[in-house]
Amino acid sequence: MKALVYQGPGQKALEERPKPTIAAPTDAIVKVTKTTICGTDLHILKGDVATCAPGRILGHEGVGVVEAAGTGVATFKPGDRVLISCITACGRCDYCRKGMYSHCTTGGWILGNSIDGTQAEFVRIPYADTSLYRVPDGADEEALVMLSDILPTGFECGVLNGKVQPGSTLAIVGAGPIGLAALLTAQFYSPSDIIMIDLDDNRLEVSKRFGATATVNSSDGKAAEQVMRLTGGRGVDTAIEAVGIPATFNLCEDLVAAGGTIANIGVHGVKVDLHLERLWSHNVTITTRLVDTVSTPMLLKTVQSKRIDPTQLITHHFQLDQIIEAYDTFGKAASTKALKLIIET
């Protein structure tokens, strides 16, 4: 089968690999029909994710059809259309029983990280009963690809951890796919102000269409001053970091109001300074999280009822044999205007 393989920092290739086989009774083999590229994949290629070794098939998002199921799989059978969760959950360990699937002792974020992932024609899914979701009849598969990772990530790590409430003020630093997913799902809670901050005017224009009440281009280094003007000098109740670099986290420290919350989503590959000399007396909460996907069933219902339309995030389509071109397009988003890409196998 064809698969996109990580070959070390800055290196990747489309290779022929053996089709995966059932390794445990709880496994399923899924024929991938649609997948995508995540910002985390770019972090892997930068060398930021030490757990991902050269030779790994990348990808942790997608939809497909069950090709084979182990004897221990009770919920799915060959031919079932399924949504692949980016998080693998055994459903039995202490962390899973707490709903912290991302910390599953034998699962978590392993697809495209410590085991082979979804940017391939086939993928092995451990703990299939608790790591796959049935695709509803008539569902838009492209919309559901956005439910593998970015929508639950933006919602859980940003909106829920950020304690967004009716009438609250919110700034999202980073208007890429994850930031936009947080923007879309924050509107479930009717905040009074949603300020999107980015370097890219195109993404800021998209943010306005998605519901931002204000946008700030941070290229002049004065984003904090602009946000303070927009909030009457108070700052925001919630600052969501959706990039994963020191400058954007530090900006959140500058934006957050007394009693507010900084919710980190970004994948950080280098250290970030925490300015406690300013924040020690500020009653600020800082949250970190890896998505657990506990919200996926709810988000599936909101997509099916058309309360939210994740297809708005899709800008480009490619075939699997064009995946190198797809990575190039995704990595040059400022010039290509790429958000999320659909890759068909």
DRENBA-888686 format. One record per residue (C-alpha): residue number from 1; x, y, z. Coordinates in Angstrom, 1 decimal, padded with zeros to 4 digits. Layout:
site num: NUM&u: X&v: Y&w: Z;
...
# end
This chain:
site num: 1&u: 000.0&v: 000.0&w: 000.0;
site num: 2&u: 001.0&v: 003.6&w: -000.4;
site num: 3&u: 001.9&v: 005.5&w: 002.8;
site num: 4&u: 003.5&v: 008.8&w: 003.8;
site num: 5&u: 006.6&v: 008.0&w: 005.9;
site num: 6&u: 008.5&v: 010.3&w: 008.3;
site num: 7&u: 012.2&v: 009.8&w: 007.6;
site num: 8&u: 013.7&v: 012.1&w: 010.2;
site num: 9&u: 013.6&v: 015.9&w: 010.8;
site num: 10&u: 012.7&v: 017.7&w: 007.6;
site num: 11&u: 012.4&v: 014.5&w: 005.6;
site num: 12&u: 009.4&v: 012.5&w: 004.4;
site num: 13&u: 008.5&v: 010.3&w: 001.4;
site num: 14&u: 005.6&v: 008.4&w: -000.2;
site num: 15&u: 006.6&v: 004.8&w: 000.1;
site num: 16&u: 005.2&v: 001.3&w: -000.6;
site num: 17&u: 004.5&v: -000.4&w: 002.7;
site num: 18&u: 002.9&v: -003.8&w: 003.7;
site num: 19&u: -000.8&v: -003.7&w: 004.4;
site num: 20&u: -001.3&v: -003.8&w: 008.2;
site num: 21&u: -002.7&v: -006.9&w: 009.8;
site num: 22&u: -004.7&v: -007.7&w: 013.0;
site num: 23&u: -002.2&v: -007.8&w: 015.9;
site num: 24&u: -004.6&v: -008.1&w: 018.8;
site num: 25&u: -008.2&v: -009.3&w: 019.1;
site num: 26&u: -009.4&v: -005.7&w: 019.8;
site num: 27&u: -007.9&v: -004.4&w: 016.6;
site num: 28&u: -009.6&v: -003.3&w: 013.4;
site num: 29&u: -008.1&v: -002.7&w: 010.0;
site num: 30&u: -009.6&v: 000.3&w: 008.3;
site num: 31&u: -009.4&v: 001.2&w: 004.6;
site num: 32&u: -008.8&v: 004.9&w: 004.7;
site num: 33&u: -011.0&v: 006.9&w: 002.3;
site num: 34&u: -010.2&v: 010.4&w: 003.4;
site num: 35&u: -007.5&v: 011.8&w: 005.6;
site num: 36&u: -005.8&v: 015.2&w: 006.2;
site num: 37&u: -002.6&v: 016.8&w: 007.5;
site num: 38&u: -002.4&v: 018.4&w: 011.0;
site num: 39&u: -000.2&v: 021.1&w: 012.3;
site num: 40&u: 001.2&v: 018.5&w: 014.7;
site num: 41&u: 002.5&v: 016.6&w: 011.6;
site num: 42&u: 004.5&v: 019.7&w: 010.8;
site num: 43&u: 005.8&v: 019.7&w: 014.4;
site num: 44&u: 006.9&v: 016.1&w: 013.9;
site num: 45&u: 008.8&v: 017.1&w: 010.7;
site num: 46&u: 010.5&v: 019.9&w: 012.6;
site num: 47&u: 011.8&v: 017.3&w: 015.1;
site num: 48&u: 009.6&v: 018.6&w: 018.0;
site num: 49&u: 008.0&v: 015.2&w: 018.8;
site num: 50&u: 010.7&v: 012.9&w: 020.2;
site num: 51&u: 008.3&v: 009.9&w: 020.4;
site num: 52&u: 007.9&v: 009.8&w: 016.7;
site num: 53&u: 010.8&v: 007.8&w: 015.2;
site num: 54&u: 012.0&v: 007.8&w: 011.6;
site num: 55&u: 010.1&v: 005.1&w: 009.6;
site num: 56&u: 006.7&v: 006.0&w: 011.0;
site num: 57&u: 003.7&v: 006.4&w: 008.8;
site num: 58&u: 002.2&v: 009.8&w: 009.7;
site num: 59&u: -001.4&v: 010.9&w: 010.2;
site num: 60&u: -004.0&v: 010.6&w: 013.0;
site num: 61&u: -007.2&v: 011.8&w: 011.3;
site num: 62&u: -009.5&v: 010.3&w: 008.8;
site num: 63&u: -012.6&v: 008.3&w: 007.9;
site num: 64&u: -012.8&v: 004.9&w: 006.2;
site num: 65&u: -014.4&v: 001.5&w: 006.0;
site num: 66&u: -013.7&v: -001.4&w: 008.3;
site num: 67&u: -011.7&v: -004.0&w: 006.3;
site num: 68&u: -011.3&v: -006.6&w: 009.0;
site num: 69&u: -012.1&v: -006.8&w: 012.8;
site num: 70&u: -010.5&v: -008.8&w: 015.5;
site num: 71&u: -012.4&v: -011.5&w: 017.4;
site num: 72&u: -012.7&v: -009.1&w: 020.4;
site num: 73&u: -014.3&v: -006.3&w: 018.5;
site num: 74&u: -018.0&v: -006.2&w: 019.3;
site num: 75&u: -019.2&v: -002.9&w: 017.8;
site num: 76&u: -017.9&v: -002.9&w: 014.3;
site num: 77&u: -017.8&v: -005.3&w: 011.4;
site num: 78&u: -016.3&v: -005.3&w: 007.9;
site num: 79&u: -018.1&v: -002.9&w: 005.7;
site num: 80&u: -018.9&v: -000.4&w: 008.4;
site num: 81&u: -018.1&v: 003.3&w: 007.7;
site num: 82&u: -016.2&v: 004.8&w: 010.6;
site num: 83&u: -014.6&v: 008.0&w: 011.9;
site num: 84&u: -011.1&v: 007.4&w: 013.2;
site num: 85&u: -010.4&v: 009.2&w: 016.5;
site num: 86&u: -006.9&v: 010.8&w: 016.8;
site num: 87&u: -006.9&v: 009.3&w: 020.3;
site num: 88&u: -006.7&v: 005.6&w: 021.0;
site num: 89&u: -008.5&v: 004.5&w: 024.2;
site num: 90&u: -008.6&v: 001.2&w: 025.9;
site num: 91&u: -011.6&v: 002.3&w: 027.9;
site num: 92&u: -010.5&v: 000.3&w: 031.0;
site num: 93&u: -007.4&v: 001.9&w: 032.6;
site num: 94&u: -007.6&v: 004.5&w: 035.4;
site num: 95&u: -007.1&v: 007.4&w: 033.0;
site num: 96&u: -009.8&v: 006.2&w: 030.6;
site num: 97&u: -012.2&v: 005.8&w: 033.5;
site num: 98&u: -011.6&v: 009.5&w: 034.2;
site num: 99&u: -012.3&v: 010.4&w: 030.6;
site num: 100&u: -008.7&v: 011.3&w: 030.1;
site num: 101&u: -008.3&v: 009.1&w: 027.0;
site num: 102&u: -005.3&v: 011.1&w: 025.9;
site num: 103&u: -003.4&v: 009.5&w: 028.8;
site num: 104&u: -004.6&v: 005.9&w: 028.3;
site num: 105&u: -001.8&v: 003.7&w: 029.6;
site num: 106&u: -001.7&v: 001.6&w: 026.4;
site num: 107&u: -003.1&v: 004.2&w: 024.0;
site num: 108&u: -003.5&v: 007.9&w: 023.9;
site num: 109&u: -002.0&v: 009.8&w: 020.9;
site num: 110&u: -000.2&v: 006.9&w: 019.3;
site num: 111&u: -001.5&v: 007.0&w: 015.7;
site num: 112&u: 001.1&v: 008.6&w: 013.5;
site num: 113&u: 003.3&v: 009.0&w: 016.5;
site num: 114&u: 004.4&v: 005.7&w: 018.2;
site num: 115&u: 002.4&v: 003.4&w: 015.8;
site num: 116&u: 001.7&v: 003.8&w: 012.1;
site num: 117&u: -001.0&v: 006.3&w: 011.2;
site num: 118&u: -003.7&v: 007.3&w: 008.7;
site num: 119&u: -001.8&v: 008.9&w: 005.8;
site num: 120&u: -001.9&v: 005.6&w: 004.0;
site num: 121&u: -004.4&v: 003.3&w: 002.2;
site num: 122&u: -004.9&v: 001.2&w: 005.3;
site num: 123&u: -004.4&v: 001.7&w: 009.1;
site num: 124&u: -004.6&v: -000.6&w: 012.1;
site num: 125&u: -006.7&v: 000.8&w: 014.9;
site num: 126&u: -006.1&v: -000.7&w: 018.4;
site num: 127&u: -009.1&v: -000.8&w: 020.7;
site num: 128&u: -011.5&v: -000.4&w: 017.8;
site num: 129&u: -014.6&v: -000.4&w: 019.9;
site num: 130&u: -013.6&v: 002.7&w: 021.9;
site num: 131&u: -011.4&v: 004.4&w: 019.2;
site num: 132&u: -013.8&v: 004.4&w: 016.2;
site num: 133&u: -017.2&v: 006.1&w: 015.7;
site num: 134&u: -019.9&v: 004.9&w: 013.3;
site num: 135&u: -020.5&v: 007.3&w: 010.4;
site num: 136&u: -024.2&v: 008.2&w: 010.4;
site num: 137&u: -026.2&v: 007.6&w: 007.3;
site num: 138&u: -026.0&v: 010.5&w: 004.9;
site num: 139&u: -023.1&v: 012.2&w: 006.7;
site num: 140&u: -020.6&v: 014.3&w: 004.9;
site num: 141&u: -017.4&v: 012.4&w: 005.2;
site num: 142&u: -015.3&v: 015.5&w: 004.6;
site num: 143&u: -017.0&v: 017.2&w: 007.5;
site num: 144&u: -016.3&v: 014.2&w: 009.7;
site num: 145&u: -012.6&v: 014.3&w: 009.0;
site num: 146&u: -012.6&v: 017.6&w: 010.9;
site num: 147&u: -014.0&v: 015.6&w: 013.9;
site num: 148&u: -011.0&v: 013.3&w: 014.1;
site num: 149&u: -008.9&v: 016.0&w: 015.8;
site num: 150&u: -009.3&v: 019.7&w: 015.2;
site num: 151&u: -012.9&v: 020.3&w: 016.3;
site num: 152&u: -012.6&v: 018.3&w: 019.6;
site num: 153&u: -009.1&v: 019.8&w: 020.2;
site num: 154&u: -010.3&v: 023.4&w: 019.7;
site num: 155&u: -013.3&v: 022.8&w: 021.8;
site num: 156&u: -011.8&v: 020.7&w: 024.7;
site num: 157&u: -008.4&v: 022.3&w: 025.0;
site num: 158&u: -009.4&v: 025.8&w: 024.2;
site num: 159&u: -013.1&v: 026.5&w: 024.9;
site num: 160&u: -013.7&v: 024.1&w: 027.8;
site num: 161&u: -010.3&v: 024.5&w: 029.4;
site num: 162&u: -010.6&v: 028.2&w: 028.8;
site num: 163&u: -013.9&v: 028.4&w: 030.7;
site num: 164&u: -015.6&v: 030.4&w: 028.0;
site num: 165&u: -019.0&v: 031.6&w: 029.3;
site num: 166&u: -021.9&v: 033.7&w: 028.1;
site num: 167&u: -020.9&v: 037.4&w: 027.9;
site num: 168&u: -017.2&v: 036.7&w: 028.5;
site num: 169&u: -014.4&v: 038.1&w: 026.4;
site num: 170&u: -012.1&v: 035.8&w: 024.4;
site num: 171&u: -008.9&v: 036.2&w: 022.4;
site num: 172&u: -007.7&v: 033.4&w: 020.2;
site num: 173&u: -004.0&v: 033.8&w: 019.2;
site num: 174&u: -003.5&v: 031.9&w: 015.9;
site num: 175&u: -006.2&v: 031.8&w: 013.2;
site num: 176&u: -005.1&v: 028.5&w: 011.7;
site num: 177&u: -007.3&v: 025.4&w: 011.6;
site num: 178&u: -007.2&v: 024.8&w: 015.4;
site num: 179&u: -007.8&v: 028.5&w: 016.3;
site num: 180&u: -010.7&v: 028.6&w: 013.8;
site num: 181&u: -012.1&v: 025.4&w: 015.4;
site num: 182&u: -012.0&v: 027.1&w: 018.7;
site num: 183&u: -013.7&v: 030.1&w: 017.2;
site num: 184&u: -016.5&v: 027.9&w: 015.8;
site num: 185&u: -017.1&v: 026.0&w: 019.0;
site num: 186&u: -016.7&v: 028.9&w: 021.4;
site num: 187&u: -019.9&v: 030.3&w: 019.9;
site num: 188&u: -021.8&v: 027.5&w: 021.6;
site num: 189&u: -021.4&v: 029.6&w: 024.8;
site num: 190&u: -022.2&v: 033.0&w: 023.4;
site num: 191&u: -019.2&v: 035.1&w: 024.5;
site num: 192&u: -019.7&v: 038.8&w: 024.0;
site num: 193&u: -016.4&v: 039.3&w: 022.2;
site num: 194&u: -014.2&v: 037.0&w: 020.2;
site num: 195&u: -010.9&v: 038.6&w: 019.1;
site num: 196&u: -008.8&v: 036.7&w: 016.6;
site num: 197&u: -005.1&v: 037.5&w: 016.3;
site num: 198&u: -002.8&v: 036.4&w: 013.5;
site num: 199&u: -000.1&v: 037.5&w: 011.1;
site num: 200&u: -002.1&v: 036.5&w: 008.1;
site num: 201&u: -004.8&v: 038.9&w: 006.8;
site num: 202&u: -006.4&v: 036.2&w: 004.8;
site num: 203&u: -006.9&v: 034.0&w: 007.9;
site num: 204&u: -008.3&v: 037.1&w: 009.7;
site num: 205&u: -010.8&v: 037.6&w: 007.0;
site num: 206&u: -011.9&v: 034.0&w: 007.3;
site num: 207&u: -012.2&v: 034.5&w: 011.0;
site num: 208&u: -014.7&v: 037.3&w: 010.4;
site num: 209&u: -016.8&v: 035.0&w: 008.3;
site num: 210&u: -016.7&v: 032.4&w: 011.0;
site num: 211&u: -018.0&v: 034.8&w: 013.6;
site num: 212&u: -015.1&v: 036.8&w: 015.1;
site num: 213&u: -016.2&v: 040.1&w: 016.5;
site num: 214&u: -012.8&v: 041.7&w: 015.9;
site num: 215&u: -009.5&v: 040.8&w: 014.3;
site num: 216&u: -005.9&v: 042.0&w: 015.1;
site num: 217&u: -002.9&v: 041.6&w: 012.8;
site num: 218&u: 000.0&v: 041.1&w: 015.2;
site num: 219&u: 002.8&v: 041.7&w: 012.7;
site num: 220&u: 003.6&v: 045.2&w: 014.1;
site num: 221&u: 004.2&v: 043.8&w: 017.6;
site num: 222&u: 001.4&v: 045.9&w: 019.0;
site num: 223&u: -001.3&v: 043.2&w: 019.3;
site num: 224&u: -001.6&v: 043.5&w: 023.1;
site num: 225&u: -002.1&v: 047.3&w: 022.9;
site num: 226&u: -004.9&v: 046.8&w: 020.4;
site num: 227&u: -006.6&v: 044.2&w: 022.5;
site num: 228&u: -006.4&v: 046.4&w: 025.5;
site num: 229&u: -008.1&v: 049.2&w: 023.5;
site num: 230&u: -010.8&v: 046.8&w: 022.4;
site num: 231&u: -011.4&v: 045.7&w: 026.0;
site num: 232&u: -011.2&v: 049.1&w: 027.7;
site num: 233&u: -007.8&v: 048.4&w: 029.2;
site num: 234&u: -009.0&v: 045.3&w: 031.0;
site num: 235&u: -007.8&v: 042.4&w: 028.9;
site num: 236&u: -009.7&v: 039.2&w: 028.1;
site num: 237&u: -011.4&v: 036.6&w: 030.3;
site num: 238&u: -009.9&v: 033.8&w: 028.1;
site num: 239&u: -006.8&v: 033.8&w: 026.0;
site num: 240&u: -006.4&v: 030.7&w: 023.9;
site num: 241&u: -002.9&v: 029.9&w: 022.5;
site num: 242&u: -003.3&v: 028.0&w: 019.2;
site num: 243&u: 000.1&v: 028.2&w: 017.6;
site num: 244&u: 002.8&v: 026.6&w: 019.9;
site num: 245&u: 005.7&v: 029.1&w: 019.9;
site num: 246&u: 007.0&v: 031.2&w: 022.7;
site num: 247&u: 005.9&v: 034.6&w: 021.2;
site num: 248&u: 002.2&v: 033.5&w: 021.1;
site num: 249&u: 002.2&v: 032.2&w: 024.6;
site num: 250&u: 003.8&v: 035.3&w: 025.9;
site num: 251&u: 001.2&v: 037.3&w: 024.0;
site num: 252&u: -001.5&v: 035.4&w: 025.9;
site num: 253&u: 000.2&v: 036.4&w: 029.2;
site num: 254&u: 000.0&v: 040.0&w: 028.1;
site num: 255&u: -003.7&v: 039.8&w: 027.1;
site num: 256&u: -005.3&v: 037.9&w: 030.0;
site num: 257&u: -007.4&v: 039.9&w: 032.5;
site num: 258&u: -007.2&v: 039.6&w: 036.2;
site num: 259&u: -009.1&v: 036.4&w: 037.2;
site num: 260&u: -008.8&v: 035.1&w: 033.6;
site num: 261&u: -007.6&v: 031.9&w: 032.0;
site num: 262&u: -004.8&v: 031.1&w: 029.5;
site num: 263&u: -005.8&v: 027.9&w: 027.7;
site num: 264&u: -002.8&v: 026.4&w: 025.8;
site num: 265&u: -003.6&v: 024.3&w: 022.7;
site num: 266&u: -000.3&v: 024.7&w: 020.8;
site num: 267&u: 002.3&v: 022.0&w: 020.6;
site num: 268&u: 005.5&v: 023.5&w: 022.1;
site num: 269&u: 008.9&v: 022.3&w: 021.0;
site num: 270&u: 011.0&v: 024.8&w: 023.0;
site num: 271&u: 010.8&v: 026.4&w: 026.4;
site num: 272&u: 008.5&v: 029.3&w: 027.1;
site num: 273&u: 009.0&v: 032.0&w: 029.7;
site num: 274&u: 006.3&v: 032.3&w: 032.4;
site num: 275&u: 006.3&v: 035.8&w: 033.7;
site num: 276&u: 005.3&v: 035.3&w: 037.3;
site num: 277&u: 006.9&v: 038.6&w: 038.2;
site num: 278&u: 003.7&v: 040.1&w: 036.6;
site num: 279&u: 001.2&v: 037.3&w: 037.0;
site num: 280&u: 001.8&v: 036.1&w: 040.6;
site num: 281&u: -000.9&v: 038.4&w: 041.9;
site num: 282&u: -003.2&v: 038.3&w: 038.9;
site num: 283&u: -005.5&v: 035.3&w: 039.9;
site num: 284&u: -004.8&v: 033.8&w: 036.5;
site num: 285&u: -005.4&v: 030.1&w: 035.6;
site num: 286&u: -003.1&v: 028.4&w: 033.0;
site num: 287&u: -004.4&v: 025.2&w: 031.5;
site num: 288&u: -002.7&v: 022.6&w: 029.3;
site num: 289&u: -004.3&v: 019.6&w: 027.7;
site num: 290&u: -004.0&v: 017.0&w: 025.0;
site num: 291&u: -007.4&v: 016.4&w: 023.4;
site num: 292&u: -009.3&v: 013.5&w: 024.9;
site num: 293&u: -012.1&v: 013.4&w: 022.2;
site num: 294&u: -014.7&v: 013.0&w: 025.0;
site num: 295&u: -016.7&v: 015.6&w: 023.1;
site num: 296&u: -016.7&v: 013.8&w: 019.7;
site num: 297&u: -020.2&v: 012.2&w: 020.2;
site num: 298&u: -021.7&v: 015.6&w: 021.0;
site num: 299&u: -019.9&v: 017.3&w: 018.1;
site num: 300&u: -021.1&v: 014.6&w: 015.7;
site num: 301&u: -024.7&v: 015.5&w: 016.7;
site num: 302&u: -024.0&v: 019.2&w: 016.2;
site num: 303&u: -022.6&v: 018.6&w: 012.7;
site num: 304&u: -025.5&v: 016.3&w: 011.8;
site num: 305&u: -028.0&v: 018.9&w: 012.9;
site num: 306&u: -026.1&v: 021.6&w: 011.0;
site num: 307&u: -025.5&v: 023.7&w: 014.0;
site num: 308&u: -021.9&v: 023.8&w: 013.0;
site num: 309&u: -020.3&v: 023.4&w: 009.5;
site num: 310&u: -016.7&v: 022.1&w: 009.7;
site num: 311&u: -016.5&v: 021.9&w: 005.9;
site num: 312&u: -015.9&v: 025.7&w: 006.0;
site num: 313&u: -012.3&v: 024.8&w: 007.1;
site num: 314&u: -011.5&v: 022.8&w: 003.9;
site num: 315&u: -009.6&v: 024.7&w: 001.3;
site num: 316&u: -007.8&v: 022.1&w: -000.8;
site num: 317&u: -008.3&v: 018.5&w: -002.2;
site num: 318&u: -005.5&v: 016.1&w: -003.1;
site num: 319&u: -005.1&v: 012.4&w: -003.9;
site num: 320&u: -002.8&v: 010.3&w: -001.8;
site num: 321&u: -000.2&v: 010.1&w: -004.5;
site num: 322&u: -000.1&v: 013.9&w: -004.3;
site num: 323&u: 000.5&v: 014.0&w: -000.6;
site num: 324&u: 004.0&v: 015.5&w: -000.9;
site num: 325&u: 002.5&v: 018.4&w: -002.8;
site num: 326&u: -000.2&v: 018.6&w: -000.2;
site num: 327&u: 002.4&v: 019.0&w: 002.6;
site num: 328&u: 004.1&v: 021.7&w: 000.6;
site num: 329&u: 000.7&v: 023.5&w: 000.2;
site num: 330&u: -000.1&v: 023.1&w: 003.9;
site num: 331&u: 003.3&v: 024.2&w: 005.0;
site num: 332&u: 003.1&v: 027.4&w: 002.9;
site num: 333&u: -000.3&v: 028.5&w: 004.1;
site num: 334&u: 000.5&v: 032.2&w: 004.0;
site num: 335&u: 000.8&v: 032.0&w: 000.2;
site num: 336&u: -001.5&v: 029.1&w: -000.6;
site num: 337&u: -004.3&v: 030.2&w: 001.8;
site num: 338&u: -004.5&v: 026.6&w: 003.0;
site num: 339&u: -006.5&v: 025.7&w: 006.1;
site num: 340&u: -007.5&v: 022.0&w: 006.1;
site num: 341&u: -006.8&v: 019.7&w: 003.2;
site num: 342&u: -008.7&v: 016.6&w: 002.2;
site num: 343&u: -006.5&v: 013.8&w: 000.9;
site num: 344&u: -008.4&v: 010.9&w: -000.8;
site num: 345&u: -006.9&v: 007.5&w: -001.0;
# end
